[in-house]
């Protein structure tokens, strides 16, 4: 029986711009890709190539130091630099820059399989680790580590195909065009975890994807396709777990604590590619959309492709954008350099006009309407958290569970005064992290980091 989660909103979807457009490989490949060496949770990777070296598609070019995921070349060509470059998170990061030779010469190390029947869970997990797969729903945590920390502790695997953010259709197109890979990858993940129950959750605004996935899963009872009514932020793992199982994740805990693991449909497809095709994660589906673009599209792009190149392939700007985001309008991050590259976690480049942004003069005074309390899916009190943040009362904000905020943006979306609530909560979290860092000795901090990594898998 399906449950309900508290709060949530129904923003205008705007998916009609791209939902009927097949995702295609780039019609023109970029002359150069810039591959950041930190695209996941954990420490930045150590580069294994140097300027002047020749690389092939899928070749290992950077290895993690501790918790992390290896990084592979997304095009063949010559390494022109290993240096700090602009990236989508803001600032600069050590990156491998590859001049494309336009040959897409593959690295011969990958092994294709007709069946995974002979593989045990540990072998599949190793293939996932070597392929550099991370959570592609946005979090970017290394998938092998997430699986390792959940083996023997969960009974339910949830594959997330909700894609509830407005504008984004990359997962939707993936489910339509690569349904076999999504279902096959889900079954490979369940084999690693040793679970008997796997649920693929898809919102009802994608009826053709639901029908196709059901056809792919037909004939076996190990996997269930579950339609969910459309509601934001249903794709958040805490809300998704509550909807499907009725279980609630305690404050500060992970899904494994309630016997669940959530994986995105794009991650499942990447697992299929790694195990069955012998391909590491070097490409991903990206929606390039928004009213500022001439021809919004879905693309299959090499990791490291400059955002400016994707915008060019979407016909360029038909008017100056008010803002460009990586991700959707609710949780996306502002992009200040269009030459920054897409990463493993980039599912959307969103170019919004002023009309789409719902502009208003500087934030008005709070009128205590309480709407932010009604829509918060975590049952927090954004109004009072904001009041304490304004006065730099970090401990008071912490007591109100500001660290449990999932930054979904529902409170800011519904606020009639257009107060930037989420931004203030991010500031509070950063201040609390800095305070915790200052309060401990170096040894204490190392011990805390080890505990955190152990908890995360």
N, C-alpha and C positions, 0 to 999 in steps of 0.2 A: 504494500500500500504506500502510495506517495504521501509525503508530508509537505508542510509549508515552511518557508523560512520567513523570519520577521523582516518588515521593511521592504526596501527595493523601490525602483521607479520604472517607468515605461517611456524612455526617451524615444523621439522619432528615429526610425531605424536608418534611413538614408542608404540602405543596402542596394536599392534599385540601380544605383550608378554602375555597379560591377557584378551583381549576382548572376547575371545571365552571360557573363563573358568568360570563356574558357581561359584557364591559365596557360600561358605559352612561354616557351623559352625565349630569351631575349632575341629580338630580330637583329640587333646589332650588339655584339659583345663589347664590353668596355676595354679600352686600350690598356688600362691598368686597374688592378684591384689592391685594396689596402686592407689587410687582415689583422685586426687588433688581437693582441695576445692575451686578453682577458675577456672572455665572452660567457663566463659562467661563474657560479659561486666558487670561492676558493682563491688561491693565490694566482697571479699571472703566470703564464707558461714561459718556459725557457726556450728561446729560439734555437733550432737545430740547423739552420741554413744561414749563409752569409751572402753579402753582396757579390753578384757575378755568377752565382750557382744557377744551374738549370733545374727546373722542377716540373713535375707532371701532375695532372689532376688526381687528387686522392693521396698524394705523397705527404708523409708526416713532416711537418715543418716546425712544430713546437710541441714540447712535452711538459705536462704539468709538474709542478713542484709540490708534492703532497696532494691535498684535495684539489681536484680539477679535472679537466677533460682535454685530451690531445687535440691539436689543430692541424688541419690538412690543407694543402693547396687547392683552391677552387678553380683555377685555370692553369694551363701549362704555359711555360715561358721562362723568363730570367728574373731572378731576384735583383731588383735595382736598389733596394735599401732595406735596412733593418733599423728603424728610427722612430722617434715619437711623431705621431700624426694625430690630427683631430679625430674624435670619435663621437658617436651619437649621445653618449652620456654626458657630454660637456668636457672641456679640457682636452688634454692630449694623452696618448697612451702609446707605449712601445708596440710597433706594428711591423709586419712583414709586407713589403711592397713588391708586387710582381708585375712586370711588364708582360702583357698577354702576347703570345705568339699566334693566337687564333687557331691553333691546331687541336686543342682539347685532347692532347695525347694522354691516355690513361696510365696511371701507375699499375704495373702488372701484378701487384701483390694480392689484390682482392680475389676471392674464390666464390664462384656462383654455386648454388645448391638447388636441386630439384625438390628436396624435402628436408625438413628439420627433424624428422622422426628419430634419427639416431643421435641427436644432440641432447645432452642433459642440461639442466638449468644453469649450472656453473659455467659450462662452455658457452652458452648463449650470453650469459652475463659478461664474459670476457670479450666476446665479439662486440657487444654494446660499448664496453669501456674503450676498446681499441678504436672504435669508429668515432669517438669524440661526441657522442650524443648527449645533449642536455635537454632540460625541460623547455619545450618550444612554445609553451603557452605564455611565456613572459618571464618566469622566474629564473630560468637558466641553470638550475642546480644540476650537477652531473647525474645522469640517469643511473649509471652503474652504482653510484654511492647510495642513491635513494632506494634502489632495489635491494642492495646488500643489507641496509638497515631495516628492511621490512620482512625479509625472508623468515618464515616461521612465526611471525607476529600478527599477520593480517588474515582475514577471511574473504575480503572483498576488494577487487580491483575495479576502479571506475575510470573509463576512458572518456575524456571530456570533449564533446563535439558541440557544446552549446553555442560558443561564439556569440555572446550576448552584447558585446560592444557595438554601438552604431558604426556604420560605414564599412566595417571589416567583413570580407567574404573569402579570405584566403583558405580558412579551414573548410568552409562550405564547398568551395570548388575542389579542394583536395578530397573530400569525402565522395563527391560525385565522380571525380576523374580517377581516383586511386582507391576506391572502396576495398578492393582485394588486399591492398597493402595495409590499410587501416585495420581491417578485421584480422588479417594474418599477423600483423604486429601485435595486436591485442592478445592474441593467443600465445605468441612467443613470450610476452611479458608475464602472462598468467602461468606459463610453464616455469619461468624463472622463480616466480613467487610461490608456486605450489598451491595456488588457490583454486577452488572449485566454482567460484562465482565471479563472473566478469560482466559488467554492465557498461554499455556504450550509451551515453546520455546525449540526446540531440533535441534542441528546441523545436517546437511545432511550426515555426516559421520556415522550416526546411523540410517539407513533406517528401520531396523527391529524394533527398539524401537519406531520410529514414527508410523509405521503400527500398532504395538500392542496397543499403547496409543490411537490411533484413534479408534480402535475396542472397547476399554474400554469406551471411551467417546461417542460412537455412540448412536443415538436416542434422544439426547438432544442438544439444541443450546446454552446452558449456558457456554460452555467451548470449546475452539478452540485449536487444536494442530498446531503450526506454525513451519515448517521447516526453518532453517536459514543456509545459506552457511557457510562453515567452515572457521573460521578466529579467531585469537587470538588478543585481549582479549574480545571476544564477550560475555563471561559470566559475565563480570563486569557489575554491575547494571546500571551504568550511560550509558554505551554503549548499553546495552540491551534495556533500555527504549527509547533511541534515535532511535534504529533500528525499534522497534515495534510501537512507537507512534509519532515519530518526535519531541518529547519534550526534551528539554535540562535542566538539573538540574543546577541552578545557583551556582556559587562558594560559598562554605561553607554551602550549603543547602542540605536537604534530599529529597529522592524521593517523599515523601508525599507533598512537595511543588508544584509538577507538577501533582498531582493526581494519583500517582502510588505507588504500593508496590511490592517488589520482594522477593520471597521466593524460597529456593532451593527444588529440588524434594525429597531429603532425609528428609528435614524438613516436607514436606507435608506427607510423609509416616509415620513419627513419630507422626504427629497429628492424622492420622488414627488409629494408634496403641493405642494412649492414649484414644481417644474417643470411639472407637468401641471394642477394646480388653482390655481396662483398664490397659494398660502397660505403665509405665513411661519409659523415655529414659535411657536405660542401655546398649544397644548394637548398633553397627553401622557397615556398610559395609566399608571395608578397602582394598585398593589395595596394595599389597606388591610386589614390582617389581624392575626392573633395571638389567643391565647386570652383576652385581656382584653376583646375586643370581642364585642358581641352578635351582629352579622351581618357577618362579613368579606365584602368586596366587591372587585371590580375596577371602577375608574371612569375616565372620560375627563374630566380636569379642566383648567380654565384655569390656566396658569402664574400664580402669585401667590395661589392659593387658600390660605387658612389651614389648617394641619393640623387644627386644632380643628373646622373645618367638615366635613372629610372624615371625621373620627371620628364626628361627629354623624350623617352619612349612613350610617355603618356600624352604626347603632343605639346608639352611645355605649358606654361602659364597662359591662360586667356585673360587673366587680370592679376595684378600683384596680390599674393596671398597675405591675409592678415597674420597668419601664423602657420608654421609647418610642424607637425608632430610625428614622432615615431610611436605608432600605436593608435588607439582610438581616441575620441574626444573626451572620454571620461577618465582614463588612466594613462593616456599617452604622455610622453615627455617632450618638451619643446626642443626643436632642433635649430641651432644658431649658425651652423655651417653646412651648407648643402653639399659640400664635397666630402662630408663624413660618410663612412661606409655603412652598409647594412651588416648586421651580425646574425648569429644563429638564432637569436630570439626576436628578430624583427619580422613582424607579421603584417605591418601596414605603414605606409607613408601617407600621411593625411595633410592635404593642402587646403586650408579653410579660408573662405572669404570673410569679410567683416560681417555680412549678414548672417552667415552660419555660426559665427562665434557668439551671437547673442550679446552684443556689446552694451555696456552701460557706463555711465560716468563712474568715478571712483566709488568703491563700496559704500553703501549707506549704513546708517546706524542700525544695529540689530533691533527688531521690533518685538522680540520674544514671542514669535508666532508658534514656535515649537515644531515646525515642519521638519526640521533636521533630525529631531528625536524620533519622529514617526517613520522616517525612511531609512534610518541607519540599520543595516542588516546585522550589525554586531550588538545592537541594543545599547549603544554608547550614548553619551550626552554631549554632542558636538558644541552646543551653545555654551555649556559651562567649561568644557575643555578649552575653547577659544578664549574665554574670559581670563583663565589662568595663564594661558600662553601669552596673551597681551601684556600681562604684568610680570612675565618671566618667572612665574611660580611653577617651576618644573616638577617639584615633588607633588604638588596638588594635581597637576595634569596627569602625572603617573598614577596617582591614587584613583583617578577617574578612568584608568585603563587606556590612556592614549596610545600605549604601545600595542594594544589589540586592534587599533584602526587598520583596516585593510586598504585604505586609500582608494576606495571605489569611486568616490566623487559624488555619491548620491546626495549628501548634505549640501554641497555647493551647488549642485544642479537644481535643487528644489528651493534654495534660499532666495526669497524675493529681494533681499538687499544685496545679493551677489557678493557676499563676503567670501574671500578665498580661504575657506575653512581647511581644506586638505593641506594647502601650503603651510598653514600654521601648525598643523599636526606633524608634518614632516620636520619642521624646525624644532619642535619639542622633542621628537625622537632623536634628532641629531644632537641636541643639547644633553639629553639623558645619556646617550652613548659616550659623549665626550666626558661627562661627569664620571661615569663608571670607569672609563679608561684612566682618568687622573687619580681616582681613589685607590687603585690597586698598584702593587709593585709589578715590575716586569715579569717576575715569576708567577704572580697571581694571574696576570693577564694571559700568560701562556697556558696556565692550567685551565682558565675559563674557556680559552679558544679550543683546547683539546676536548673539553666537556661538550662544547657546542658542536664540534665536528662529529663527535661520537653520537650525539643525539640526532644529528642530521643524517647519519648513516656512514 
